[in-house]
Amino acid sequence: MISRVLRFSATAPLLVFPLVSAGCSSGAAESGRDSGANPDGGVLGAPEGASGGVTGTGDGAAAASPDGSALAADASLGDASHPATGVDASSADANGGSAPTDASGESAIAGWTLTWSDEFNGADGSAVDPTKWKHDVGGTGWGNNELEYYTDGTQNAVVEGGYLVVTATTEGASQYQCSYGTCSYTSARLLTQGLFSQQYGRFEARVQMPTGQGLWPAVWMLGDDISTVSWPACGEIDFMETIGSDITTNHGSLHMPTNYGPTGTYTLPNNASFADAFHTFAVEWEPGTVSFYVDDEVYETQAQSSVPAGDTWEFDTPFFLLINVAVGGSWPGSPDSTTTFPQTMKVDWVRVYQKNMTEP
């Protein structure tokens, strides 16, 4: 459990919070899925272009390094700094969610330049763009005693209707071997390692969650240097992380050495569920400060100045992106009789921005 949790409603005032200590659910229990282990138990392969700035070979990747200009770390960084990118009720689809959006025009944010994106607008039934995403594959438990086997191809991650659809299911799982024996579940875990990474900026995703005990969807980031320094020394930023048994709450977390993982949470008002509609999750990252947003409302800010003695701030190198739906594990626990399968996470888009340079 998280030993201290910061809870906010969508109508909460804009606040800046000091770092807080986290226990097993956001620290030790997460460390396995965060460790970057590959299916053979080693670390992920060495990323390409691990120097500072923006790196990548995928469509839309920029070659420019960031100017390092700081984002405001106080209340002035609130909703007025950029337009809302959350749910637009006027674009609701026939399933009660929201119709897909794209990067033409509506992705523009004043003061920011789009450096990389995936709008998932490929043909229905197609795989993700291989110039932008790789697959982690395997059923090792990922250090957290998880139950899923991550597949590649389109079995569990497919483009449909303008969305990336990541499916956790029992179907076909018995053909794979997991750490505990014959697998019970399959899912997918995608990453941009070696294809795209960026140091500082705004990273955001528009997502609709799966629901049910034992489900753990996430959009998150790891440091490019994981192959040389391992986890948690590489650092980790989780900006969309929910569990299916508490689908009204999003966790925004940092992870760094010495088992230190400060966490804040954002709870939707009126018992609304992240499984019922799309919401936009974002992080704005500058030297010494990381701020977390849901639907353009900042609910948590973590600062280097608050890191306790003996630990180090590991957020000054390029990071790459990951998307996955885990099943079971020490956190959030196994599915039970109330959990139905298949469960899907829909991702409308993932976008990365760089703060525009300003004249002195």
C-alpha positions in Angstrom: 0.0 0.0 0.0 1.1 3.6 -0.5 1.9 4.8 2.9 0.8 8.4 2.2 -1.5 9.3 -0.6 -2.3 12.8 -1.9 -6.0 12.9 -3.1 -7.5 15.6 -5.3 -10.8 16.2 -7.0 -11.2 17.7 -10.4 -12.2 20.9 -8.6 -9.3 21.0 -6.2 -7.2 24.2 -6.1 -3.8 24.3 -7.8 -1.2 23.3 -5.3 2.5 22.3 -5.2 3.3 19.4 -3.0 6.6 18.1 -1.5 7.8 14.7 -2.2 6.2 12.0 -0.1 7.3 8.5 0.8 5.8 5.5 -1.0 5.5 1.9 0.2 5.4 -1.4 -1.6 2.6 -0.7 -4.1 4.4 2.2 -5.8 7.9 1.2 -4.9 9.1 -2.4 -4.3 6.1 -4.1 -5.7 6.3 -2.1 -8.9 10.1 -2.4 -9.3 9.9 -5.7 -11.3 7.7 -4.3 -14.0 9.8 -1.2 -13.9 13.1 -3.0 -14.0 13.3 -3.2 -17.8 13.9 -7.0 -17.7 13.6 -8.7 -21.1 12.0 -12.1 -21.5 15.4 -13.7 -20.7 15.6 -11.9 -17.4 18.2 -9.4 -18.5 17.7 -5.7 -19.0 16.3 -4.1 -22.1 18.6 -3.7 -25.1 20.8 -0.6 -25.3 18.9 2.4 -26.6 20.1 4.2 -29.7 20.9 7.9 -29.4 21.1 8.0 -25.6 22.5 11.6 -25.6 20.4 14.6 -24.5 17.7 16.2 -26.4 15.3 14.5 -28.8 16.4 11.3 -30.4 14.6 8.9 -32.8 14.1 7.6 -36.3 10.3 7.4 -36.2 8.0 9.7 -38.1 7.8 13.2 -36.6 11.0 12.7 -34.4 12.9 15.9 -34.1 16.7 16.2 -34.2 16.9 19.4 -32.1 18.1 19.4 -28.5 15.9 21.1 -25.9 17.0 24.6 -24.8 16.6 23.7 -21.2 14.2 26.5 -20.6 12.4 26.0 -17.3 8.6 25.5 -17.0 7.1 27.5 -14.1 6.9 25.3 -11.1 4.2 27.2 -9.3 0.5 27.8 -9.8 1.1 29.8 -12.9 1.6 26.5 -14.7 -2.1 25.7 -14.3 -4.9 25.4 -16.8 -4.4 28.7 -18.5 -1.0 27.8 -19.8 -2.4 25.6 -22.6 -5.8 24.6 -23.9 -7.7 21.6 -22.6 -7.0 18.3 -24.4 -9.4 16.2 -22.4 -12.8 14.6 -23.2 -15.0 16.6 -25.5 -18.6 15.6 -25.0 -19.4 16.8 -28.5 -17.3 14.1 -30.0 -18.9 11.2 -28.2 -19.0 7.9 -30.2 -21.8 5.4 -30.3 -20.2 3.4 -27.4 -20.5 6.3 -25.0 -16.8 7.2 -25.2 -15.3 9.8 -27.5 -14.6 9.8 -31.2 -10.9 9.6 -32.1 -9.0 12.8 -32.6 -5.9 13.5 -34.7 -2.9 15.6 -34.7 -4.0 18.1 -37.4 -4.7 21.4 -35.7 -6.1 20.3 -32.4 -2.7 19.0 -31.2 -1.3 22.5 -31.2 -0.5 23.9 -27.8 0.6 27.5 -27.4 4.2 27.8 -26.4 5.0 24.2 -27.3 6.3 22.4 -30.4 5.1 18.9 -31.3 8.2 16.7 -31.6 6.7 13.2 -31.8 3.3 11.6 -31.9 1.4 8.5 -32.8 -2.3 9.0 -33.7 -3.0 5.3 -34.4 -4.7 6.1 -37.7 -3.6 3.0 -39.6 -5.8 0.5 -41.2 -8.1 -1.5 -39.0 -6.5 -4.7 -37.9 -3.0 -3.4 -38.5 -0.1 -3.6 -36.1 1.5 -0.6 -34.5 4.0 1.4 -36.5 7.3 -0.5 -36.2 9.2 2.8 -36.7 7.7 4.0 -33.5 7.1 1.0 -31.3 8.7 -2.2 -30.3 7.2 -5.1 -28.2 8.4 -6.6 -25.0 7.6 -10.3 -25.1 7.4 -12.9 -22.4 5.8 -14.2 -19.2 8.6 -13.9 -16.7 6.4 -12.1 -14.1 8.4 -8.9 -14.8 9.7 -8.8 -11.2 6.2 -8.3 -9.8 4.9 -11.9 -10.0 2.5 -10.8 -12.8 0.4 -13.4 -14.6 0.3 -12.1 -18.2 2.3 -13.2 -21.2 3.2 -10.2 -23.4 2.8 -11.1 -27.1 3.9 -9.3 -30.2 2.0 -8.8 -33.5 -1.7 -8.0 -33.4 -2.9 -10.6 -31.0 -3.0 -8.2 -28.1 -2.2 -4.8 -29.6 -3.9 -3.7 -32.7 -5.1 -0.5 -34.5 -8.9 -0.3 -34.7 -11.1 2.6 -35.5 -8.3 5.2 -35.0 -7.3 3.8 -31.6 -4.5 1.5 -30.3 -6.5 -1.3 -28.6 -4.5 -3.2 -26.0 -6.3 -6.3 -24.9 -5.8 -8.4 -21.8 -7.5 -11.8 -22.2 -7.5 -15.5 -21.3 -8.0 -16.6 -24.9 -5.0 -18.4 -26.3 -3.0 -18.0 -23.1 -2.4 -21.7 -22.6 -0.1 -22.0 -25.6 2.5 -20.0 -23.6 4.7 -20.8 -20.6 4.9 -18.2 -17.8 7.0 -18.1 -14.7 4.3 -20.0 -12.7 3.6 -22.6 -15.4 1.0 -22.6 -18.2 0.0 -19.0 -18.7 -3.5 -17.8 -17.8 -3.6 -14.4 -19.5 -2.0 -12.6 -22.5 -1.6 -8.9 -23.0 0.8 -6.4 -24.7 3.6 -4.1 -23.7 4.9 -1.5 -26.2 7.9 0.7 -26.0 9.8 3.3 -28.0 13.3 2.4 -26.7 15.9 2.8 -29.5 13.3 4.6 -31.7 12.4 7.7 -29.7 13.4 9.4 -26.5 13.4 13.0 -25.2 14.8 14.9 -22.3 12.3 17.4 -20.8 9.0 18.5 -22.4 5.3 17.6 -22.2 4.4 14.0 -22.7 0.7 13.1 -22.9 -1.8 10.4 -23.9 -5.6 10.3 -24.4 -6.7 7.0 -22.9 -9.8 5.0 -21.9 -9.1 2.3 -19.3 -10.0 -1.4 -18.8 -11.7 -2.2 -15.4 -11.7 -5.1 -13.0 -9.7 -6.5 -10.1 -6.2 -7.5 -11.1 -5.9 -5.1 -14.2 -3.1 -2.6 -14.2 -2.9 -0.3 -17.3 -0.1 2.3 -17.6 1.5 4.8 -19.9 5.0 5.6 -18.5 8.6 6.4 -19.1 12.1 5.0 -18.4 15.5 6.5 -18.7 17.5 5.7 -21.9 20.4 4.6 -19.7 18.6 1.6 -18.2 20.8 -0.8 -20.1 23.9 0.6 -18.3 22.7 1.7 -14.9 19.6 -0.6 -14.5 16.4 0.2 -12.6 15.8 2.3 -10.6 19.0 4.3 -11.2 17.7 5.1 -14.7 14.6 6.8 -13.2 10.9 6.3 -14.0 8.0 8.6 -14.6 4.5 7.1 -14.4 1.9 9.6 -15.7 -1.0 7.3 -16.4 -1.4 4.4 -14.0 -4.6 3.0 -12.6 -5.7 -0.3 -11.2 -8.9 -1.9 -12.3 -10.3 -2.2 -8.8 -10.0 1.6 -8.2 -10.7 2.9 -11.7 -11.7 6.4 -10.5 -8.1 7.2 -9.4 -4.9 7.9 -11.4 -1.5 7.6 -9.9 1.3 10.0 -10.9 4.7 8.7 -9.6 8.5 9.1 -9.8 10.9 6.3 -9.1 14.6 6.7 -8.3 17.3 4.9 -6.3 17.1 3.8 -2.7 13.5 2.6 -3.1 12.2 6.2 -3.2 9.0 6.6 -5.2 6.9 9.7 -4.4 3.3 9.4 -5.6 0.3 11.7 -5.9 -3.2 10.7 -7.1 -6.1 12.3 -8.9 -9.6 11.1 -8.3 -12.4 11.8 -10.8 -15.3 13.7 -9.2 -18.8 12.2 -8.7 -17.5 8.6 -8.7 -16.8 8.9 -12.4 -14.7 6.1 -14.0 -11.7 6.3 -16.2 -13.2 3.2 -18.0 -16.3 5.2 -19.1 -14.7 7.8 -21.3 -11.4 9.1 -22.6 -9.2 11.4 -20.5 -5.9 13.1 -21.2 -3.0 12.3 -18.9 0.2 14.3 -19.1 3.4 15.2 -17.5 5.4 18.4 -17.9 9.0 17.9 -17.2 11.7 20.5 -16.7 15.1 20.6 -15.1 14.4 20.0 -11.4 10.6 19.7 -11.6 8.0 17.2 -12.8 4.3 18.2 -12.8 1.4 15.8 -13.4 -1.9 16.5 -15.1 -5.3 14.9 -15.8 -7.4 16.7 -18.4 -5.1 19.7 -18.1 -5.5 20.1 -14.4 -2.2 19.9 -12.5 -2.6 17.8 -9.4 0.9 17.0 -8.3 4.4 18.6 -8.6 7.6 16.9 -7.5 10.9 18.8 -7.2 14.5 17.9 -7.0 14.9 20.2 -4.0 12.7 17.8 -2.0 14.7 14.6 -2.6 15.9 13.3 0.8 19.5 13.1 1.7 21.1 9.9 0.3 19.0 9.7 -2.8 19.6 11.2 -6.3 17.3 12.9 -8.8 17.5 10.8 -11.9 15.5 13.0 -14.3 18.1 14.8 -16.4 18.6 12.3 -19.3 16.4 11.3 -22.2 13.4 9.0 -21.5 11.5 6.6 -23.7 7.8 5.7 -23.6 6.0 2.5 -22.6 2.3 1.4 -22.8 1.1 -1.8 -21.2 -1.7 -3.6 -19.4 -0.5 -5.9 -16.7 -2.6 -8.7 -15.1 -2.1 -9.7 -11.5 1.1 -9.4 -9.4 2.0 -8.3 -5.9 0.3 -5.1 -6.9 -2.7 -4.9 -7.7 -3.3 -8.6 -6.9 -4.8 -11.3 -9.0 -8.1 -11.2 -10.9 -11.0 -12.7 -9.0 -14.5 -14.0 -9.8 -15.7 -10.4 -10.4 -13.2 -9.8 -13.2 -14.4 -10.3 -16.7 -12.2 -10.9 -19.8 -11.3 -9.7 -22.4 -10.6 -6.2 -21.1 -9.3 -3.4 -23.4 -7.4 -0.2 -23.0 -7.9 2.2 -25.9 -5.3 4.9 -26.7 -6.4 7.6 -29.0 -3.0 9.2 -29.3 0.4 9.8 -27.6 2.1 13.1 -28.2 5.4 14.7 -27.1 6.2 18.4 -27.1 9.2 20.6 -26.4 8.9 24.0 -24.8 9.5 26.7 -27.3 12.6 28.8 -27.0 12.1 32.3 -25.9 14.2 35.4 -26.6 16.1 36.9 -23.6 
